[in-house]
Each structure stands twice: as structure tokens, then as C-alpha cells.
């Protein structure tokens, strides 16, 4: 009889916990729907733009920035303002990749330039 009572209490507690989880998921979806304007295919454009800006700033601070990276950032901003979110995402992703590549090139050049200098 004790086991039956414990099982019943456990079932009640579990079901109460599921009701709370369902209401939390509903609240999360409401918040998510407010920001749908900048989310395309699971990519949050605002977050991506921030990452692109940070990557470019890092490459600039290291002295390795490429001008084409700044162009892609500008194009991403313009596309976002024009409501062309997919284009903005593509340009921001390209800007991130370009910034990463410029940093990699700069780091390689720190050591490689010596091999090109005649002795």
C-alpha cells in the first residue's frame, strides 16, 4: 500500500512539472516571435552582425584588416536596412570569414617574412 501511495505522489509531481514546462515553452515562443524579423533559417542576424563587427575589429586591432571585409560589413548593414535578411546574413558570414582569414594571414606573416628576406 505504501508503494502505491508513493507511486501516486510521484506521478502527480511529474505531471505538475510537465505543465510548468509547457507553459514556459509557450512563453519562450511568444518572446521568440517578437524577434522573428531578424531571424532567418535559425540564424539571428543581430547576433551574426555583432560577431562580424567583433571579428573585423579584432583584425583591425591586430593590424591585419582587409578593406574587402569592411565592404562586406557595409553591404550587410545595407541589406539589413533594406529588409533583405538572407543577403545580410550571407554578407555578414562572409565578413566573418574574411576577418578570420586576414588574422590568419597576419599571424603567418609574423614568422614567414623572414624566409623571404635574402641573407
C-alpha positions in Angstrom: 0.0 0.0 0.0 2.9 2.4 0.8 4.4 1.7 -2.7 1.1 2.6 -4.3 0.9 5.8 -2.4 4.5 6.8 -3.3 3.9 5.9 -6.9 0.7 8.1 -7.0 2.6 11.0 -5.4 5.4 10.7 -7.9 3.0 10.7 -10.8 1.3 13.8 -9.5 4.6 15.6 -9.1 5.9 14.6 -12.5 2.7 15.7 -14.2 2.8 19.1 -12.4 6.3 19.6 -13.6 5.3 18.9 -17.2 2.5 21.5 -17.0 5.0 24.1 -15.8 7.4 23.2 -18.6 4.7 23.5 -21.2 3.7 27.0 -20.0 7.4 28.0 -20.1 7.7 26.8 -23.7 4.7 28.9 -24.6 6.2 32.0 -23.0 9.5 31.4 -24.8 7.8 31.1 -28.2 6.0 34.4 -27.6 9.3 36.1 -26.9 10.9 34.4 -29.9 8.1 35.5 -32.2 8.8 39.1 -31.3 12.2 38.9 -32.8 11.3 36.9 -36.0 12.1 40.0 -38.1 15.8 39.4 -37.8 15.9 35.6 -37.6 16.1 33.6 -40.9 16.6 29.9 -41.1 17.6 29.8 -37.4 20.2 32.5 -37.8 19.8 35.6 -35.6 21.0 38.4 -37.9 21.6 40.8 -35.0 24.0 38.3 -33.3 25.7 37.5 -36.6 26.2 41.2 -37.3 27.7 41.7 -33.8 30.1 38.7 -34.5 31.1 40.2 -37.8 31.8 43.6 -36.2 33.8 42.0 -33.5 35.8 39.9 -35.9 36.6 42.9 -38.1 37.5 45.0 -35.0 39.9 42.2 -33.9 41.6 42.1 -37.3 41.9 45.9 -37.3 43.4 46.0 -33.8 45.9 43.4 -34.9 46.8 45.5 -38.0 45.7 42.8 -40.4 42.3 44.0 -41.6 41.4 43.7 -45.3 39.4 46.5 -46.9 37.1 44.0 -48.5 35.9 42.9 -45.0 34.7 46.5 -44.4 32.9 46.4 -47.7 31.1 43.2 -46.8 30.1 44.7 -43.4 28.7 47.8 -45.1 26.8 45.6 -47.6 25.4 43.5 -44.8 24.2 46.6 -42.9 22.6 48.0 -46.1 20.8 44.7 -46.9 19.5 44.5 -43.3 18.1 48.1 -43.6 16.5 47.2 -46.9 14.9 44.1 -45.4 16.9 41.7 -47.4 17.7 39.4 -44.5 19.1 36.5 -46.4 21.6 38.7 -48.3 22.5 40.4 -45.0 23.2 37.1 -43.4 25.3 35.9 -46.3 27.3 39.2 -46.3 27.8 39.1 -42.5 29.0 35.5 -42.7 31.4 36.4 -45.5 32.7 39.3 -43.4 33.4 37.0 -40.5 35.3 34.5 -42.7 37.3 37.3 -44.3 38.2 38.8 -40.9 39.3 35.3 -39.7 41.4 34.8 -42.9 43.1 38.2 -42.6 44.0 37.4 -39.0 45.4 34.0 -40.0 47.4 35.6 -42.8 48.8 38.3 -40.5 49.8 35.7 -37.9 51.6 33.6 -40.6 53.4 36.7 -41.9 54.8 37.4 -38.5 57.1 34.4 -39.0 57.1 33.8 -42.8 58.5 37.2 -43.8 62.0 36.2 -42.6 62.1 33.3 -45.1 61.6 35.8 -48.0 64.4 38.1 -46.9 67.8 37.2 -48.6 70.7 36.6 -46.2 
